Amino acid sequence: MIIFDFDQTLVDTSSAEHLRSSRDWKGVMSKTATFPVYEGIDQLLTDLHLNGKTLAIVTKSPDMVANWFIQQRKWPIKVVIGYHHVKRQKPDPEGLLLAIGKAGASAEVTYHVGDQAHDTEAARAAGVVSIGVAWGIDDQCELVASKPDHLFQTVGELGAFFRV
């Protein structure tokens, strides 16, 4: 199983960061159609799915944002855990553990892909492999300092790691 963070990992939502931080979810939804998907993400998700990987999203945003992309881009993702599904956000592992349970997977064979130090912390706390990705962030210092199990600069490098 591969669990992806959403913001700055699959989709560049930086233009709505001020709305996200103030929890203006209606404002975020009004901008959703303008958020670019990082180059190679659509193909990566398709290839991972075709290679038998179960895919999920765990995000600190409401699930409606991620679900919009899943529907519009026909991403093969069935499990989405958003802001309102958990009591404790990352770095707490609650969302990752919930996704693993919903997918009927186990932590031992699960990867978490994210762009922030709190993603690495949540992955460690959940007992899954942490993968840091830097293509959506300007400053990698905190991510690097969190020492994810693997760190990739491009979507292509991540795909090569998973051999897709």
N, C-alpha and C positions, 0 to 999 in steps of 0.2 A: 504494500500500500504506500502511496505517496500523498502526503498532505501538503498543500501549498498555502502559504500566506497569500493574501490577495493584493493589497495596496503596495505598490512599488516592487512587487514580485511578478505578478501576471500583468497588471495594468498600471499605467502611470496616472495616479490620482492626485498628484502633487498640487494641481491647480485648485483642488478643493480641500486642501489641508486645513485651512482656516475654518471651513464649514464643519469638517470632521471633528476638529478639536473643540468646537463649541456645540457639538452634537446636533447640528442643524441638518438632520437627515433628509428633510424635504429639499433643502438647498443642494445637498449632495446628489440626490436623485435627479434634480433638474439639470445637472451637469453631466450625468452619466454618459450620455451619447457622445460627449466630446472627449472622453478619456481614451487615449491611445493604448492599444495592446502592444506590449513589447514585441519587436520583430522576432519571429520564430516560435512564439508561444503557441499559436494555434496548431502548428504542425507538431510541436513537441507533445502537446496534450493528446492529439490524435494518435501519434506513434506510440506513446506510452500505453494508451488504451488498447490499441491493436496488438501490443505485446503482452496483454493480459494483466496490466497493472490496474489496480483499483485506485481511483483518484478522488481526492476530497479537497475542500477549502475550509480553513479555519481562519476567520478574520475578526479584527476588532471593530469592523464596520457592521452595520446590519446586513443580514443575508440578502435583502432585496437588491442590493447593489451587485453582488456576485451573481445572484440568480438571473439578473437582467443580462449579464454577459454570457452566462451559460445558455440561455435561451436564444439570444441574438446570434451568437457565434457557434452555436451547436456544439459546445464543449461537452465531452463525455464524462461529466462529473455528476455523481448522484448524491453525494453527501456534502452539505454546506452547513457549517456551524458559524453563526454570526453573533454579534454583540448581545442580542437579546436571548440567546440560548444558554448562556452561562452566567453564573454569579460572579466569577472571578476571571478577569481577562489575562492574556499572556503578560507576564512570564509564568503565571500559574498554568499547569498542564491540563486543567479541566476541559478546555475545548478540544485539545488533541485526544485526550482519553475518550471523550464523548464521540468524536469522529471514528476512532478505532472501533469502539463498541458498536456504533451504528453500521459500520461496514463489515462487522464480523471478522475483523482482522486481529492480529496480535502485535504488541509493541516490538517484539523481536524482529519482525520483518517489515517495519514501517520506517519511512523517511519523512522528515519535515523540512521543507524548503522555505526559507525566509530571508529577509534582508536586514533584520535588526538583531541586536544583542538579546532582546527579550524573546526572540524566536529560538535562539540557541538555548537559552535558559529553560524555556518551556519544553523543548525537545529533550533535553537532558533529564528534566524532572519527570517526563513521561516515559523515559527509557527507550526513546527512539533515536535513530541516527539523525544528527543535525547537519543540514546543508545550508551554508550561507551563500547568498547570491548578491552580487554587487552592481548589476547592470542598472538598477533603478535608483541608486543613491549617489550623492555627491561625495560624502565623507564616509570612508570605510573604517575609520579608526575603531569605533565601538564594536562593529561587527567583527573585525579582525581580533580585537582584544578578547572577545567572548569565546574565541577558539572553537568555532564549529568543527565538526568532524571532517568536513570537506568545504572548500570555498571556491566558487566559480565566478569568473568575470563576465561570461557570455552564456546565452541560452544554448549555443552550440556545444560549449564545454559540458553543460549539464546533460544535454542529450547524449553526448559521447560517454559520459559516466554511466548512464543508464543503458548504453548501447542501443540507442534508437537512431 
